[in-house]
Amino acid sequence: EPAVQGGADWSHDSGLYAGVWASNVNFGDGDQAHIEIDVYGGYGGSVGKFGYDIGILQYLYPGASSSQNYDFWEITPSVSYDLDVASVGASVSYTPENFGGSDEAFFYQATIEAPIGESLTLSANIGRWNIKDNATFALPDYTVWGVGLSYALGSLHPKLEAFSVGVDYTDTNIDETACGSENCEGRAVFNISASF
């Protein structure tokens, strides 16, 4: 379904940053959660072609019953390296109390991003969720992956410099029996975004 998303970020020359991001959501929970708000901050920098970052993120779902245990936080250290033709990265996210009260969880992820010409960017990622309480989370540990293309519209006209369009395809290795619905199937997401 369509989603309207927006965020604001602040950063300092020292490497400190903070931000907020929000999106409408629908978990099929009788509409207890209508919106997700993410509040985050951290520190990052680079040494030559090597980049580093450590961030903390709080997920909030206002309006949802506290018994759902939707709200949780995580910490994510990450590293990246510029290969000139592409940028590669790796991260590990940890939360002591995952979404829905499913106990500790780790998310391991590797990414790559490569420009194709001046306006087109190809990206890909693969990640693995390890969740301590799979029964509460209602899914087994699983792998997720995706590929995407984004196009900067500024190459078409200077007035479109703030805008980009893209398409992403994501999928998991969860079979239909374990998922119990169509929500784990692969899907394409089309997006248009603007940065100011």
Secondary structure, 3 states (H helix, E strand, C coil): CCCCEEEEEEECCCCEEEEEEEEECCCCCCCCCCEEEEEEEEEEEEECCEEEEEEEEEEECCCCCHHHCCCEEEEEEEEEEECCCCEEEEEEEEECCCHHHCCCEEEEEEEEEEEECCCEEEEEEEEEEEECCHHHHCCCCEEEEEEEEEEEHHHCCHHHCCEEEEEEEEEECCCHHHHCCHHHCCEEEEEEEECC
